[in-house]
Amino acid sequence: MAKGKEFTMIDEYKEKLYLEKLYKKNTIDLDNYFKYSGKLEIGNKFKKVTEEYTYQVRTYIKNDMSKYKLKNYYENTSRGKH
């Protein structure tokens, strides 16, 4: 291409165009490869989008565990062994 080790801007641009053409020739753009159906894949089946599958506002679960008391497991098991 160019004389010696130095590339001119034109040679670099030609090489860039060649590499872009080669890339387009050898790759498949899967972003637009399949037709958009508007369906979601749920459990290996495609289903229409309904309100059941759309984003729902986060609901908070109030789980009050204060009525339960944690037993000390090591205290209960060590009494019988001594």
JOWO-V398932 format. One line per field, one symbol per residue. phi: phi as a letter, one per 20 degrees, with the letter a starting at -180 (. if undefined). psi: psi as a letter, one per 30 degrees, with the letter a starting at -180 (. if undefined). burial: 1 if it has 9 or more other ideal C-beta (glycine too) atoms within 8 Angstrom, else 0. A space follows every 50 residues. Layout:
# JOWO-V398932
phi: ???
psi: ???
burial: ???
This chain:
# JOWO-V398932
phi: .dfmeeeefffffffffffffffffecdeefdfdffdnddecmmcecffc ffeffdffdedededffedeeeffffefffee
psi: dlkafkkleeeeeeeeeeeeeeeeeflkjfegekkkfglkjjhgkkkkkl feflklkkkkkjjjgffkkkkjeeeeffeff.
burial: 00000000001101100000000000000000000000000000001000 00000000000000000000000000000000
